[in-house]
Amino acid sequence: MKINVRVIAGVFLFAFGTLLLSACGGLTEEQLAQLEAKKKEVKSLELQANGLKDERARLEREIAEKNKKVDDCSKLKQEVKSNIEKIKK
C-alpha cells in the first residue's frame, strides 16, 4: 500500500515538475503526450489502490467472522467439558 502511495506521489511530482519547467516556454507535443500518459498512469494506480482497499476490507470482515466462529466453538468446547465433568461426578 505504501508503495502505491509513493508511486502516485512520484507521478504527481513529475507532472508538477513538468508543468513548472514548461511554464517558461509552453508545452511541446511530446511533453503534452507524456503528461497525458502520466495522468492515465495515475488514474490506473488510483483505481488499483481503491481495489486493494476494498479487498482488504473484505478480508478483514472475513477474518472477523471466522474469529467469531472460533470464539463460539471455544465457548461450546468449554461448556461440553464442564458438562462432562458434572456427569463424571
HUZI-V607134 format. One record per residue. N is the residue number from 1. OMEGA is omega in whole degrees, -180 to 180 (NA if undefined). NEAR is the number of other C-alpha atoms within 10 Angstrom. D_FIRST is the distance of its C-alpha to the first C-alpha in Angstrom with 2 decimals. Layout:
# HUZI-V607134
n=N omega=OMEGA near=NEAR d_first=D_FIRST
n=N omega=OMEGA near=NEAR d_first=D_FIRST
This chain:
# HUZI-V607134
n=1 omega=180 near=8 d_first=0.00
n=2 omega=-180 near=8 d_first=3.81
n=3 omega=180 near=8 d_first=5.33
n=4 omega=179 near=14 d_first=5.28
n=5 omega=179 near=13 d_first=6.56
n=6 omega=180 near=11 d_first=8.79
n=7 omega=-180 near=14 d_first=10.02
n=8 omega=179 near=20 d_first=10.89
n=9 omega=178 near=13 d_first=12.53
n=10 omega=179 near=13 d_first=14.33
n=11 omega=178 near=17 d_first=15.62
n=12 omega=179 near=16 d_first=16.86
n=13 omega=178 near=12 d_first=18.52
n=14 omega=-180 near=14 d_first=20.11
n=15 omega=179 near=18 d_first=21.38
n=16 omega=178 near=13 d_first=22.69
n=17 omega=178 near=12 d_first=24.34
n=18 omega=179 near=16 d_first=25.91
n=19 omega=179 near=16 d_first=27.31
n=20 omega=-180 near=11 d_first=28.71
n=21 omega=-177 near=12 d_first=30.35
n=22 omega=-180 near=14 d_first=31.80
n=23 omega=-179 near=10 d_first=33.25
n=24 omega=-174 near=8 d_first=36.10
n=25 omega=-178 near=7 d_first=37.39
n=26 omega=-177 near=12 d_first=35.48
n=27 omega=173 near=15 d_first=33.06
n=28 omega=179 near=10 d_first=34.25
n=29 omega=180 near=9 d_first=33.64
n=30 omega=179 near=9 d_first=31.37
n=31 omega=177 near=15 d_first=29.26
n=32 omega=179 near=15 d_first=29.10
n=33 omega=178 near=12 d_first=28.04
n=34 omega=180 near=14 d_first=25.27
n=35 omega=178 near=20 d_first=24.13
n=36 omega=178 near=13 d_first=24.21
n=37 omega=179 near=12 d_first=22.26
n=38 omega=177 near=17 d_first=19.50
n=39 omega=178 near=15 d_first=19.60
n=40 omega=179 near=12 d_first=19.29
n=41 omega=178 near=15 d_first=16.34
n=42 omega=180 near=19 d_first=14.55
n=43 omega=179 near=13 d_first=15.67
n=44 omega=179 near=13 d_first=14.46
n=45 omega=177 near=16 d_first=10.89
n=46 omega=178 near=15 d_first=11.10
n=47 omega=179 near=12 d_first=12.62
n=48 omega=180 near=13 d_first=10.11
n=49 omega=178 near=17 d_first=7.27
n=50 omega=177 near=12 d_first=10.15
n=51 omega=179 near=12 d_first=11.11
n=52 omega=177 near=13 d_first=8.09
n=53 omega=178 near=13 d_first=8.63
n=54 omega=179 near=12 d_first=12.23
n=55 omega=179 near=12 d_first=11.99
n=56 omega=179 near=12 d_first=10.45
n=57 omega=179 near=12 d_first=13.29
n=58 omega=180 near=12 d_first=15.73
n=59 omega=178 near=12 d_first=15.05
n=60 omega=176 near=12 d_first=15.40
n=61 omega=180 near=12 d_first=18.65
n=62 omega=179 near=12 d_first=19.84
n=63 omega=180 near=12 d_first=19.41
n=64 omega=178 near=12 d_first=21.27
n=65 omega=-180 near=12 d_first=24.00
n=66 omega=177 near=12 d_first=24.46
n=67 omega=178 near=12 d_first=24.64
n=68 omega=178 near=12 d_first=27.27
n=69 omega=179 near=12 d_first=29.21
n=70 omega=178 near=12 d_first=29.19
n=71 omega=179 near=12 d_first=30.50
n=72 omega=179 near=12 d_first=33.13
n=73 omega=179 near=12 d_first=34.23
n=74 omega=178 near=12 d_first=34.54
n=75 omega=179 near=12 d_first=36.70
n=76 omega=179 near=12 d_first=38.80
n=77 omega=178 near=12 d_first=39.27
n=78 omega=178 near=12 d_first=40.51
n=79 omega=180 near=12 d_first=42.89
n=80 omega=178 near=12 d_first=44.26
n=81 omega=-180 near=12 d_first=44.79
n=82 omega=179 near=11 d_first=46.55
n=83 omega=178 near=11 d_first=48.74
n=84 omega=178 near=11 d_first=49.68
n=85 omega=179 near=10 d_first=50.72
n=86 omega=180 near=9 d_first=52.85
n=87 omega=-179 near=8 d_first=54.51
n=88 omega=-177 near=6 d_first=55.35
n=89 omega=NA near=5 d_first=57.19
